[in-house]
Amino acid sequence: MIKPDMPADSQYNAETEQAMLEAKSIIGGKIEAKAYKSAKELFNELDNECYSKA
């Protein structure tokens, strides 16, 4: 996936490019960043994401 603001010879995989676009959207105020009340809440969500892909 090549976007206008990325070099044509980009060596990033699709998942990394998607994360970069998401970060730009957060910085630009287009989407809201996630926030967690604790590290445990963050890690629980990460565990759920990892196990739901399996």
Rosetta blueprint (number, residue, H / E / L):
1 M L
2 I L
3 K L
4 P L
5 D L
6 M L
7 P L
8 A L
9 D L
10 S L
11 Q L
12 Y L
13 N L
14 A H
15 E H
16 T H
17 E H
18 Q H
19 A H
20 M H
21 L H
22 E H
23 A H
24 K H
25 S H
26 I H
27 I H
28 G L
29 G L
30 K L
31 I L
32 E L
33 A L
34 K L
35 A L
36 Y L
37 K L
38 S L
39 A H
40 K H
41 E H
42 L H
43 F H
44 N H
45 E H
46 L H
47 D H
48 N H
49 E H
50 C H
51 Y H
52 S H
53 K H
54 A L
